[in-house]
Amino acid sequence: MNIFPLKIADEKELYGMVERIGADPGCFPIFSSKRDILPLFATDLDTRAANALKQELLSRGGDVLVHRHSIDRGISRSDALIMATPKTLSLLLDKLHQMPYWGLDELRQDLESALGNCKKRKWEIPLRGGRSLCLDATPRLMGILNLTEDSFFQGSRIAGERQALDKAREMIDHGASIIDIGAESTRPGASPIGSETEISRLVPVIRLINREIPHAIISVDTYKSEVAEKALSAGAHMVNDIYGTGFDPAIARITAEHGASLVINHIQGTPLTMQKDPRYDNTLLEIAEYFQERVQHAIDSGLPPSAIILDPGIGFGKTLEDNLMILKHPEFFRSLGFPLMLGFSRKGFIGKICSRKDPGLRLEGTLALTALCTTREIQILRVHDVEENDSAIRMAKAVKEVLK
């Protein structure tokens, strides 16, 4: 007899083991619900609720980490780490229906919402012009098209409309689902430019690509509503706002009026100052709370929830450790119920880790993260090198699905 540890990655892999062992297929739902412990972080619970939650979960085979003074009510509020299987959580939710006190009813609703959102793996994103983009557990690539002379990666700089068209066509041929066109550098330390200059760079290129490659999905990288208005009118389908509507709140309304979708990015500070001394008490929680606020603003501005994509903003007011924390825990944001986009391509933190000061030497580090994000089921990856990243996705997906 030999015993080996084996991580069961998903339900299809578990079913493959059921068949391999020769077990009764009818047992699959039972064992699927016991496959994984699902840690859930809950904030600001009444300690009476925290104590009741711990008691209920212990009786069902789960547990909760709470503040050491929750039990004696030495404090009134506590965060909590819930640790249970999906089956145990299901039993807990049934019990919580009978406990509408101390905030447990609100906790039950939040648990149901978070669990439902974490299970979601498909989105249909509406685009301007009545089109849509299907997103699922395999990353789609957003190719970066920079119409600036000061982008941090020299190899991404485009000079002229014809070169922009050729580059867009090349990216699409190599696997890009979206072309993200920007006309203002947002690298650390960059100064802003005027809307008129931005529009003059963007609009001719958007019109040309829209005319010559009509099936292309065009995203405009801007945080100004007047620029978004002109870009969408010229044929763009999405808006990618690094400020997440924080710089110009009207951008959400403009996007909604055009029937386009919106990428809400997290940023601390501005491109000019964001990397001088970024600080967080709790990186993941603060970004999630920021998203909740900005999503609500977008919805109040007329944007349907189906048109919203979240980007935690790697490199936008983040330390190296903050960036790695985002990459390690994308599930923290998945619980909000929206598709995720990450943009780490050739960025400075890769250079620090891989000892590559020149952005032109950071492709290998980028590809490693793309493979990781494929296993973590991120929906969109914003990259400079489409062909190479597409290969990384294909390879990681092949390993991920070996038993499917």
N, C-alpha and C positions, 0 to 999 in steps of 0.2 A: 504493500500500500504506500502511496505517495500523496502528499497534500501540497497544493500550490495555491497561492493567492491569485484571484482572477477578478478584475474589475469589470462588471457588466455595465457597459456604457449606455445602453438604451434598451427599449422593449424588444426591438427586433433581435438584438443580440441575445437577450434572455430567452426569447422563443427558440432561437437556434440551439441554445443549451438544453431546453426542454426536449427538442427533437433528438439531439445527440445522446442524451441520457436515456431516452425512451419513456419519459414520464407521460402521464395522462395529460393531453392538451388542455383538459378542463381545469387543471390546476394553475394555468397561466395567470388569470386575473388575481389569484390569491398571492402568488409569489411576486408578481409585478408590483403590488402595493407594498411589499416588504423589501424591495430591491435596494433602496437607498435611504439613508438618514438625510432629511432635508432641513438644514439649519436656517432659521428665519430670525432676523434681528428686528425686535419691536422696541419702539422708543416711548419714554414718558408714560409708563403705566402707573396707575394707582397701586400702591404696594398691597392693598387688599386683593386687587385683581391679580397681581403677580403671584401672591401666595396661593390663591384659588387655582390659578392656571397651573402652577407647579404640582399641586395636589392632584388635579385631574389628569395631568399627563403622566405622572408617576404611576397612577393606577392603571394606565393603559400602555405602559412600556416605554414612554418617552420621558423627557425631562426638560427643565428650564433653568438657565443660569440667570440669577437675579442678584441684586446688591446684597451684601452680607447682612445689612440691617433691615432688609425687607421683612424677615420673619418676626422681628420684635417691634416692627413699625417705628424704628428709630429714625427713619426717613419716610416721607409721604409718597415719593415718586421714584420709579426705578426703570431703567432700560432692561431688556431681557433678551436672551438668546434661546429661542425655542428649538429643541432638537427632537425630531420625531420622524417616523416614516409617513409617507402619504396616507397609508391606511389609518395610522394612529391619529393623524390630523383630521381625517374624515370623521372618526369617532368623536374627537374633541369638538368639532363644529356642531355635531348633533347635540352634544351636551350643552354647549354654550347657548343654544336656542332657549334653554330653560334657565339661563342665568343673566337676565337683563339688568344687571346692577354693577356698580363700581367701574363702569366703562367697558365691561365685558361684551356688551352688545355691539359697541363700536369696534372692539377688537375682532369680534367674529366677522363683521362685515369687511374689515380690512384684510383679514386672513383669507376670506373667500375671494376677494378681488385679487390679492397678490398671487394666490395659488392658480387662479384662472389665467392671469396674465403670464405667469411663468410657463404655462403649458402651450401658449400660443406660438405657432411656428410659421404662420402664413399671413401675409398682409397684401392687400390690393391698394396701391397708392395712386390716388387720382392725380392726373397731370393736366396742365392747360391744354385746351383743344379737345377735351373729351377722351383723351388717352389714359392709360393706366400702366403701372409698373408692378409686377408680381414679385414679392420678396418672400424668401423662405429661409431654411436653415443653412443654405449654401451662400456664401458671400457673393454679392454683385460688386463689380469694380466700377468706381467712379474715376475716370481719367482726368488728371489735372492739366489745364491749359492756361498758362500764365501769359497775359498780355502786358507784362511789365518788364522793366529793365533792371529791377533790383530784387527779384525773387531770390530767396536764400539758396536755392539750387540752380546754378547757372544753366545746367542742361535742360531745364524746363522752360526757359525764357523763349518766347515766340516773337518774331519780328515780321509784321505784315499779315494781311488777310489771307493770302495764298498759302503761306506757311502754316497758319492756324488751321485752314481747311485740310491741308495734307496731314497734319498731325492728328486732327480729329478723326479723319478717315482711317488712319493707321491704328489708332487706339480702338476704334470700333471693330476693325478687322481682327484685332488681337484679343478681343474679349471684353471690351468696356461696354457696360450697359448704360452709362451716363457720362457725359462730358461736362466737367465743371469749369466754367470760364470765369477767370478773375482778372480785373484790371487795376487792382491796388494791392501792393504787397502788404501782408499782415504778419511778416516775420518779426521776431522779437527786435524791438528798437526801431521799427519802421514808422515813418511819419505819414499821416493821412494825406490824401489828395482831394481835390474838389470834385463835386458831382459831375460837372460839365466835362472835365477831363476823362473821368471814368466812363461816362456815357459815350463819349466820342470814340473810345477804344473798344467798348463792348458791342454796341449796336451793329456796326457794319459786319463784324465777325459772326454774331448770332444770326443775322439775316442771311449771310452767305452759307453758313453750315445748314441752317434750316431749309434753304432752297436746294442746295446741292446734295444733302444727305437727309432727306425728309423723314427717315425712320429714326434718326438720332434723337436721344433724349438729352436736352440741354439744361444744365443747372447754371444759375448765375450766382457767383460768389460776391455778395455785397451785403452791407448792413444799412443802406440808405433807401428809404422808401421811393424817392424820386428816381433813383437808378433802377430799382426793381421794377417800377412801373414801365419805364422805357424798355428794359430788357424783356419783360414778359410780353409787351406789345410787339416787340420785334421777333418773338418766336420762342423764347425760353419757356421751359416747362416747370422748373423748380427754382426755389430761392434757398441759398445756403448762407445763413446769417451767423457770422462768428459771435455776434453779441446776443443772439437768441432773442431778438426784439428789444433788448435793453437799451440800445443806443437810439433807435428810432421806432417807437411802438407802432407807428402807422404801417410798418412793413407787413405786419400780420394781416391787417385789413386789405391792403393792396394785393397780397398773395391770394386771399380768399376771393376777392372780386374777380380775379382772373382764373379761378378754378384750378390754381396751381398748388403744389405741395411746398412745405417749409421744413428745412432742417434747422432745429433749434440747438445751437452750439453753446456750451458753457465756456465762459471766460472770466478770469479775475483780473481786473485792471483794463488796460488798453494795449494794443501791440507795442506802443512806444515804451510802456512801463511794466508790462505784465511779468517779465522774468527777472525783475530787479530784486524782489524779496517776497515771493508768493508764500502765504501762510494759511493753514487750515487747522481747525481743532479736530475735525473729523472729515477727511476729504470726501469720502463716498456719500456720507449723509448730507453734507452741505451742497454737493452737486445735485443730489436727488431732490432736495428741498427747492433749490433753484429751478429745476425742471418743472416741478409741480406748479410753481408760481407762474413761470413763463408759458407753460401749456395752457393754464387757465386763461391767461391773457389772450392767447391765440384763439382759443375756442370762443371767448367772449367777443372777439373781433370778427367772428363769422367763419373761422376755419374749422372744417369738420375734423374730429379726432383722427379719422383715417388718412388725413393729409399731413400728419405730423411725424417727423423723424427726429430722434435725439442723438446728439453727438457730445460726449463728455468733454471734448476739447483738449485732447492730449497736446501738451506744449503751450497751451494758452493760459498762462498764469499757473504753472504747475512745476513742482520740483521733480527731479528724477524719480524719487520715491512715489510721488503722487501719480506720475504716469504709469509706473509699474503696478500700483495698486488698482488703477482703472483696468489695466489689461488682465490682472489676476482675477478681478471680481466683476465681470460684466453682468452677472446675474442680479447684482444689486439694482441695476437700472432696468433690467428686463421686467422686473416686477411692476413697473409703471405702465406696462401694456403697449409700448410703442416700439417699432423697429429701431435698431441701433446702427449708427455709423461711426467708424473710427478713422482718424487721419493721422497716421504716425510716419508716413513715408519719408525716409531720409532725415528725420528730425534730429535735433541736437542731442537728446538723451541717448539715442542709438550710438551717436559718435562718442559719447562719454563712456558707455559700456564697452563698446568695441574698439576704443582708441582710434577713432577715425574722425579727425578734425574736419577734413574736407567732405562736404555732403555728397560729392561724387563717388565716395568710397563706402557709402553706407547701404548699398543695395542688399548685401548678404543679411545684415541685421534686419532690414525691412522684410525680406522674404521669410525669415524665421518667425517674425510676428504675424505675418499673413497666414502661415501654416497654423500657428497657434490659434488665431482667430477663426480659422475654418473649423477646428475642432470645438471651439466655443460657440459656434453658430451665430456669429455676427452677421448682420444683413448686408451692410455696405462697407467697403473699404476704399478710402480715397487715396489714390496712388499716382506716382509719376511714371512708373515702368509697368505698363499694362501687361505686356506679353510675359514677362518674367513672373509677375504676381499671379497671373492666370495659371501658369504652370505649377506654382506653389500650391494654389488652391486645389488643382486637379490631383496632385500627389497626396496632399493631406486628406482629401475627400476619399481617395481610393483606400487609404489605410483605415479611415474612420468607418467605412462601409464594407469592410472585408467579409463580414458575416451576413450581409444583407442580400 
